[in-house]
């Protein structure tokens, strides 16, 4: 908890993009979405935004929080003049890929593999949407 708190305090202080939160009826945060200029080397960060993170507590899945977060991020990207929004997802995460496809994202054919400190590899695919 301390590590994540420090991460978000630093992230919010930098104000690189927008962080959206979803709350339940009691005002507790149940999810967030982080929209930033693209970090990809093959993208013009003035034209391409990136959903760097979107997370909703599992007990709030399929209740509209994720869709609302994503729609708000896409609207903000349009408002800021971005032409495209991208995101990265684990290649093996079929549920997340299905969610993003339902939101209108499509695979763009770009992949990357990240080697973890324990030696295993994380394979990711990039999705994109024109806004």
Beta strands, then each sheet from edge to edge (+ up, - down):
strand 1: 18-23
strand 2: 29-37
strand 3: 48-56
strand 4: 84-90
strand 5: 106-115
strand 6: 121-130
sheet 1: 1+ 2- 3+ 4+ 6- 5+
end
